[in-house]
Structures are given as structure tokens and as C-alpha cells.
Amino acid sequence: MISQTKNLLRVLNNEKTDHIPFWFMRQAGRYLPEYKALRSQSKSFLDFCYNPEMASVATLQPIRRFGMDGAIIFSDILVIPHALGMHVWFEEGKGPLLTPIHTQAELAKLSITALDEKLSPVYEALKLTRAALPQETTLIGFAGAAWTLACYMIEGKGSRDFQTPRALALREPEFFAKLLALLVESVSRHAINQIKAGAEVIQIFDSWSGVLSEPQFKAWVIEPTKKIVANIKAEFPDVPVIGFPRLAGTKYYSYAKDTGVDAVNIDGSVTLKMAAEKLSSLCVIQGNLDPLVLVEDKNMMLAQAKEIISTLGHKPFVFNLGHGILPHTPIEHVEALCDLLRQK
């Protein structure tokens, strides 16, 4: 294992440090006035993601303002379906929209051939950001997991329970297996390319894992993620991988045990007691402040943060949120949290 001097990397390599490292999901984004000003210069969200200079500036903005230990590259999980040949766009008030695929013929039109070229702006943004980051700050790359990407590709938009992809996976297992295999290959390649461009950590977001039963979770979340992690580790064994199976609850245990990730980001579906007693012996824990508490009540937020640190901070631990920063989060609340965390 390579010796590390960066606090976040040391902790993700299961080393206890004097300072608890922290970063926040969606820390670069709509709650910052400087981000809003930058975003106004681009005609669409995807254009913004594919502009290396702008994506790099967006990544650096919260680091310059708050000094987090980790900087996650500004991008989106849906760049992979887009690079495979799907029509992807974003509408204000509706979120991401895709022209869905439901048949073998539609799936056959997608190709990984041009993925490296189409996603080269993301890799250029990583290179620019790595060169501009403070020496002590870790650069984080990311990708959506196979199940979550499949949900969007089949549903064509967000959903409360993704009944359409779940039903199609049961009704057309051959189609779904081919789609997952394509996504495992694509996510693996995208993660490896990000590491080659300067990412020092990869986080895998399985945002919709919470809608699945235990057998489905094993087949559609654990098994594909295990393959992705193995592919990454085959080329870069020392690069930590963080998994985020959002709302997986008690299934976090099998995820941490079986996927091979170095850390799991926990959310509110996991109690601190479960995280401390069951998960922390399997891998590093990252999480899990409620982002809504960060918005609504500064004193409650600071008390919750102290409780999280008291419960989980006795082992290697990364402080984060249970989900991304909300757009209406007061900046002074983020400042107060960062001030607290710098003392830990």
C-alpha cells in the first residue's frame, strides 16, 4: 500500500488520524452564489458539465470558500448513458430526462466505443482541478452504479419506486442482464479513466438501491458493484472506492461485506448504532448528517454532527452528509459545520 500524507486518503486506507476529514456530497452547486453566476454562463446543464474550465471552477469553489478535505469533480452520473448514445437532457423543475430503452433492438443501438472520447471533457476537468487544488486536498471522481443508471435508462426520468425497470428486469431477464453488463463495463472504464486523469478516490452512487428487495439487491446492486470494484482494483489497487447504496438500510451490511468497497457512505436509513457495531468492522464509514437539518436548524445540526463524531469517530471515519447539500441550504450553516469539523 502506498504511503499517503493527505488526511482523507489516510483514513480511506483505514488509518486513524488526529483530524476527521470531511467533504459534502453536492458541495459544489446551487446553494453557492458563485456557482449560480457561473452556471448562468452556460446554456444547458450538460454543456456546463462538458466544459472542462467551468466544471473545474465549480469543483474548486467550495474548497476555496470552506476548505474541505475532499473535492468531488463537478459532473453528473448521466454522462455515461449520454456517452453510450442515449438522448439525455435536463429541464428546470423536472430534472433529468432520457429517451427510454425497453427492447433488445434499442439496447443494441448503444455502444461503449466512443465513451472515452465523449467523456474526455470530464477527464480534462479532472486534470485542471488536480493541478489547481491545494496539496492537502484529495480529488474525488465518481460514477453512477449499474442499477441506478439502468433505472434512468429504462424509466426515462426519476421515479419514486422505479416500477418500470423493476418489472422489465423480471419480465425480460436477458435484456436486463445485457444492459447491466454494458453498464458494468462503462462505469469501470469511466472510473479508471478518471483515475488516470488525476482522481485519487472513486465514489459509486447507487441512488435507487433502496427500492429493491433483498434478492434483487444482491443481483442488481451487489453483484454489478463487486465487478466494478474488482475492475478498478485490477488496475489501481491502491485507489480507494466508496460505495453509496442510498436507503439500503440493513442491506448496507451485505453491501459492505460483499462488494469490496473500501468505505460506505451511510444515510439516514442506517442507525449510528448499526454503523458502529456492524459496519465499521467491515470498512471505513462515511456520513451521515441529515442535509435537511443542515438547512433548517443550525443548533440541532451541530448537535447531530457532534453525536455522529462521538459515535463513529473512534475508528477511521470521514464526515459527510446522508445525501447531497440542498439548494436552499444557508451558507452560514455550512460555515458553522466546517468550523466545528476543523476542530475534530
C-alpha positions in Angstrom: 0.0 0.0 0.0 1.3 3.4 -0.9 2.0 5.7 2.0 -0.3 8.8 2.0 0.1 12.2 3.5 -3.4 13.5 2.7 -5.8 13.1 5.6 -8.7 11.8 3.6 -6.6 9.2 1.8 -5.1 8.1 5.0 -8.5 7.5 6.6 -9.8 5.7 3.5 -6.8 3.4 3.8 -8.2 2.6 7.2 -5.7 4.7 9.2 -6.8 6.7 12.2 -5.7 10.3 12.1 -5.8 13.2 14.5 -8.2 15.2 12.3 -11.5 13.7 11.0 -11.6 14.5 7.2 -14.8 15.9 5.7 -16.4 16.8 2.4 -20.0 17.0 1.4 -22.0 15.5 -1.4 -23.1 18.2 -3.9 -20.8 20.7 -2.1 -20.3 22.3 -5.5 -23.7 23.6 -6.5 -26.8 25.6 -6.3 -26.5 26.9 -2.8 -23.4 29.0 -3.7 -23.9 32.4 -5.3 -20.6 32.0 -7.2 -21.9 28.7 -8.7 -25.2 30.3 -9.8 -23.2 33.1 -11.5 -21.0 30.5 -13.3 -24.0 28.3 -14.2 -25.7 31.3 -15.8 -23.0 31.4 -18.4 -23.9 28.0 -19.9 -27.0 27.3 -22.0 -27.6 23.8 -20.6 -26.6 21.7 -17.6 -24.8 19.1 -19.8 -22.9 21.9 -21.7 -21.8 23.0 -18.2 -20.6 19.5 -17.3 -18.8 19.2 -20.6 -16.9 22.5 -20.3 -13.6 21.5 -18.5 -12.8 25.0 -17.4 -16.2 25.7 -15.9 -16.5 22.2 -14.3 -13.1 22.7 -12.7 -14.0 26.1 -11.3 -17.3 24.7 -9.9 -15.3 21.9 -8.2 -12.9 24.4 -6.7 -15.4 26.9 -5.4 -16.4 25.2 -2.2 -12.8 24.3 -1.5 -11.7 27.9 -1.7 -14.7 29.0 0.4 -14.7 26.3 3.1 -11.5 24.2 2.8 -13.0 20.7 2.7 -10.5 17.7 2.7 -12.0 16.3 -0.5 -13.1 17.9 -3.8 -15.5 15.9 -5.9 -15.4 16.7 -9.6 -18.4 18.6 -10.9 -20.2 16.3 -13.3 -23.3 14.0 -13.4 -23.9 10.3 -13.3 -25.9 10.5 -16.5 -22.9 11.4 -18.6 -22.5 7.6 -19.1 -25.9 6.9 -20.7 -25.2 10.1 -22.8 -21.8 8.8 -23.9 -23.4 5.4 -24.8 -25.6 7.2 -27.3 -28.8 8.0 -25.4 -30.6 11.3 -25.7 -30.2 12.9 -22.2 -31.3 16.4 -21.3 -32.3 18.4 -18.1 -35.4 20.5 -17.7 -35.9 23.0 -14.9 -38.4 21.7 -12.4 -38.3 18.2 -14.0 -34.8 17.1 -13.5 -33.1 14.6 -15.9 -34.9 13.2 -18.8 -33.9 10.5 -21.2 -35.4 8.8 -24.2 -36.0 5.4 -22.6 -35.0 2.0 -23.9 -37.1 -1.1 -23.4 -36.1 -3.6 -26.1 -33.1 -5.5 -27.3 -33.1 -3.5 -30.6 -32.9 -0.2 -28.7 -30.2 -1.6 -26.4 -28.2 -2.8 -29.5 -28.0 0.8 -30.7 -25.9 1.8 -27.6 -22.2 1.5 -27.8 -19.2 2.0 -25.5 -16.9 2.6 -28.4 -17.0 6.4 -28.2 -17.1 6.7 -24.4 -13.5 7.8 -23.9 -13.8 10.5 -26.5 -17.3 11.8 -25.4 -16.2 11.9 -21.8 -12.8 13.5 -22.4 -14.1 16.9 -21.2 -14.7 15.3 -17.7 -11.1 13.9 -17.7 -9.7 17.3 -18.8 -11.7 18.9 -15.9 -10.0 16.5 -13.5 -6.6 17.3 -14.8 -7.2 21.1 -14.4 -8.6 20.6 -11.0 -5.8 18.4 -9.7 -3.3 21.0 -10.8 -5.2 23.8 -9.0 -6.1 22.0 -5.8 -4.2 22.7 -2.5 -1.7 20.0 -1.8 -3.6 18.6 1.1 -6.9 18.2 -0.7 -8.0 14.9 -2.2 -9.6 14.8 -5.7 -12.7 12.5 -5.9 -14.1 11.1 -9.1 -17.5 9.4 -9.3 -19.9 7.4 -11.3 -23.5 6.1 -11.0 -23.8 2.4 -10.3 -25.2 0.0 -12.8 -28.6 -0.4 -11.2 -29.2 3.3 -10.8 -28.1 4.1 -14.4 -30.4 1.3 -15.6 -33.3 2.8 -13.7 -32.9 6.1 -15.5 -32.3 4.5 -18.9 -35.5 2.4 -18.7 -37.8 4.8 -16.8 -36.6 7.9 -18.8 -36.7 10.1 -15.7 -36.7 10.0 -11.9 -39.4 8.0 -10.1 -40.5 7.2 -6.5 -40.2 3.5 -6.9 -39.0 2.7 -10.4 -41.6 0.0 -11.1 -41.0 0.1 -14.8 -37.3 -1.0 -14.6 -38.0 -3.5 -11.8 -40.8 -5.1 -13.8 -38.8 -5.1 -17.0 -35.9 -6.8 -15.3 -38.2 -9.6 -14.1 -40.0 -9.9 -17.4 -37.0 -9.6 -19.7 -34.0 -11.0 -17.7 -31.9 -11.5 -20.8 -32.3 -7.8 -21.9 -31.6 -6.6 -18.3 -28.5 -8.8 -17.9 -27.1 -7.4 -21.2 -27.8 -3.8 -20.0 -26.2 -4.4 -16.7 -23.1 -5.9 -18.4 -22.8 -2.9 -20.6 -23.1 -0.6 -17.6 -20.5 -2.5 -15.6 -18.0 -2.2 -18.4 -18.9 1.5 -18.9 -18.8 2.5 -15.3 -15.5 0.6 -14.8 -13.9 2.3 -17.8 -15.2 5.8 -16.7 -13.8 5.3 -13.2 -10.4 4.1 -14.4 -10.2 7.0 -16.9 -10.9 9.4 -14.1 -8.1 7.9 -12.0 -5.7 8.2 -15.0 -6.8 11.9 -15.2 -6.0 12.6 -11.5 -8.8 11.3 -9.3 -7.5 9.8 -6.1 -10.7 8.3 -4.9 -13.8 7.0 -6.7 -17.3 7.1 -5.2 -20.1 4.9 -6.8 -23.6 6.3 -6.3 -26.4 3.7 -6.3 -29.1 6.3 -5.6 -32.1 4.0 -6.1 -30.9 0.8 -4.4 -33.4 1.4 -1.6 -36.4 0.3 -3.8 -35.2 -3.3 -4.1 -35.9 -6.5 -2.2 -33.1 -8.4 -0.7 -32.7 -10.9 -3.6 -32.9 -8.1 -6.2 -30.4 -6.0 -4.2 -27.9 -8.9 -4.3 -28.4 -9.5 -8.0 -28.7 -5.9 -9.3 -26.7 -3.9 -6.8 -24.1 -6.1 -5.0 -23.0 -8.2 -8.0 -22.5 -5.4 -10.5 -20.8 -3.2 -8.0 -18.5 -6.1 -7.0 -17.4 -6.4 -10.6 -16.9 -2.7 -11.0 -14.8 -2.5 -7.8 -12.7 -5.6 -9.0 -12.1 -3.9 -12.4 -10.9 -0.7 -10.7 -8.7 -2.6 -8.3 -7.2 -4.7 -11.0 -5.6 -1.5 -12.5 -5.4 0.7 -9.4 -5.3 -1.5 -6.3 -4.4 1.4 -4.0 -7.2 3.8 -5.1 -10.0 3.7 -2.5 -13.5 3.1 -3.7 -16.5 4.5 -1.7 -19.9 3.0 -2.2 -23.2 4.7 -1.6 -26.2 2.3 -1.7 -28.7 5.0 -0.7 -31.6 4.0 1.5 -30.4 0.4 1.6 -31.0 0.2 5.4 -30.0 -3.2 6.9 -28.8 -4.3 3.4 -25.8 -2.0 3.9 -24.2 -4.9 5.8 -24.1 -7.3 2.9 -23.1 -4.4 0.6 -20.1 -3.6 2.8 -19.2 -7.2 3.2 -19.5 -8.4 -0.4 -18.8 -5.6 -2.9 -15.1 -5.0 -2.0 -15.5 -1.2 -1.4 -13.1 0.4 1.0 -15.8 2.7 2.5 -19.6 3.1 2.6 -21.4 6.4 2.7 -24.3 5.8 5.1 -27.6 7.8 5.1 -30.5 8.1 7.5 -31.7 4.6 6.8 -28.7 3.4 8.9 -28.6 3.9 12.6 -25.4 5.1 14.2 -25.5 2.0 16.4 -25.6 -0.3 13.4 -22.8 1.6 11.7 -20.6 1.5 14.8 -21.3 -2.1 15.8 -21.7 -3.9 12.4 -20.3 -1.8 9.5 -17.2 -0.2 11.0 -15.5 -3.6 11.3 -16.0 -4.2 7.6 -14.9 -0.9 6.1 -14.5 2.8 6.7 -17.7 4.7 7.4 -18.5 8.0 5.7 -21.6 10.1 6.6 -24.3 10.8 7.6 -25.6 14.2 8.7 -29.2 14.9 7.6 -29.0 17.5 4.8 -32.4 18.9 5.8 -31.2 19.5 9.4 -28.3 21.4 7.8 -30.9 23.6 6.2 -33.4 24.2 9.0 -31.7 24.3 12.4 -28.1 25.3 13.0 -28.0 24.3 16.6 -29.7 20.9 16.0 -27.3 20.4 13.1 -24.3 21.0 15.2 -25.6 18.7 18.0 -26.3 16.0 15.4 -22.8 16.4 14.0 -21.2 16.0 17.4 -23.3 12.9 18.1 -22.1 11.3 14.8 -18.5 12.1 15.6 -18.8 10.8 19.1 -20.3 7.5 17.9 -18.2 6.9 14.8 -15.0 9.0 15.3 -13.2 6.4 17.4 -12.3 4.5 14.2 -11.2 5.7 10.8 -14.1 7.9 9.7 -15.0 10.5 7.1 -17.6 13.1 7.9 -20.2 13.7 5.2 -23.9 14.0 4.7 -26.6 11.4 4.3 -27.3 12.8 0.9 -26.4 15.9 -1.1 -26.5 19.5 0.1 -29.9 21.0 -0.7 -30.2 24.1 -3.0 -31.7 26.3 -0.2 -29.0 25.5 2.4 -27.9 28.7 4.2 -24.2 29.3 3.7 -23.8 30.3 7.3 -24.9 26.8 8.4 -22.3 25.2 6.1 -19.7 27.6 7.6 -20.7 26.7 11.1 -20.4 23.0 10.4 -17.0 23.4 8.7 -15.8 25.4 11.7 -16.9 22.6 14.0 -15.2 19.9 11.9 -11.9 21.7 11.7 -11.7 21.3 15.4 -12.2 17.5 15.3 
